[in-house]
């Protein structure tokens, strides 16, 4: 397919050997991309949740999973109410 695209010729072994990493050639641009990626996602919570292992009856788990995405948060909310927190 390279032969059918004269605007994009195959690289020679010498060209490949002389290539440099993007971060080395464009350090400022690479740094700005890193900063943008670091800003993505959910903001840090004031109080993070603690992962635990718990054994529950299958029908309880099925009930919460059937409510869709966020079922673990809903289960957490119900436990907080039951504990009076």
CORJODA-V389741 format. One record per pair of residues at least 6 apart in sequence whose ideal C-beta (glycine too) atoms are under 7 Angstrom apart, sorted by the first residue. I is the first residue (numbers start at 1). J is the second residue. If there is no record, write none. Layout:
I J
I J
//
This chain:
2 9
2 10
22 30
23 30
64 71
64 74
64 75
65 71
67 74
//
